[in-house]
Amino acid sequence: MPGGYVTTLHITLEEGFHGQTVSIAVGALTVYQQSSLRTDLRISRAAAFDTEVAPGLAQVKVWVEPGGLPASVDVDAVITPYLGIAVDPAGAIVFRPSVSMPRYL
């Protein structure tokens, strides 16, 4: 983000991915897109990436297809720099903001 302070938001895609296409946007910017995403059942992780965000609340929006409606959460990466995203057995997207790094990283 030119001309301003940024912080890193660490996003991990966790359990529940079984070959879907996943897109993630922070604000209006798409920061991740992957087809055929699958969770590694040994570590309950499908993928992980970092993205820079401005301080304050950032809206993270996730689409999983095939699936259902997109889901979103507001995250302050200064307070909770780690965000786990999973799909529960019913197909709902679950967000897990955290102050701590996931155990598998």
N, C-alpha and C positions, 0 to 999 in steps of 0.2 A: 504494500500500500504506500504509494509515493507520498513523501512529505509528512508522514506521521508515525507515531508510535504504533507498533504492532506486537502481538503476542502469539504464541503458537497454541493451537488447539490440536490435540492428539486424538484422532478418531480410530476406533477399533470396531470392526464388524465381527460379531461374536457368533453365538450359536443360532441355528435355525435357518441357515441358508442352504438351499438344496438345488442349485443350478439356475437360480433366478437372475434377472438383470436388475442391478441396483444403481440408482443415481442419487447423488447427494449434492445439495446446494447450500451454500452459506450466504445468506442474504439473496441477492439476485444472481450470484455467480455459481455455476456448476463447478464443483471442485473434485468430483469423483464420479466415474461411470465404469461399470464392469458387467459384462455378460457372463453367464454360466458360473456365477459365484457359488462356491461350496465351502461349508464349514469343515475345517480339519477337526474331526471328532476327538483326536488325541489331546488337543489343546483348547478346544472350544473357540477357535478363531478362524475366520475366513480371510481377513485382510486387515491391514492397518496403514494409515497414512497421516501426515501432518499437513495442516493448512494455517496460514497466517490470518489473523482476525484483528480488527481494531478493538481496543479496550471497551468494556461495557457489554451489554447483551447482544448476542449474535443469534439470529434465527437459523437453525439447522433444519433443513427439510429433506426427507428421505422418501424415495419412491422404490417399491419392490414390485416387479412385474414378472410373471403374472402374480397377481395378488389383489390388493384392494386399493383403497384410497391412500394418498400420501399422508405422512405424519410429520409433525414438526415439534421442536422444542427450542426454547430460548436458553442459551448458555453464556455465562460470563467466564471466558477462558482464563482470566486472572485469578478467579476464585476456584473454578473447577476446570483445570486444563486438560482433563481426560474425559472422553465421552465414548462409552460403550454403546453399541447399537446391536440389537438382536431381534429375531422374529420368534414370537412364542408359538406353541403348538396350534393355536387357533388362527394364526396368521397375522396377529397384531404386531406392530413395530413397537419395541420396548427401548427406552432410552435410559442409560445409567451414567449420569454425570458423576465425576469423582475427583477428589483432590489427590488421589494416589494412583501411581502407575499400575496397570494390570499386572498380575503375577507372571503372565506368560511373555512379557516383553523384556 
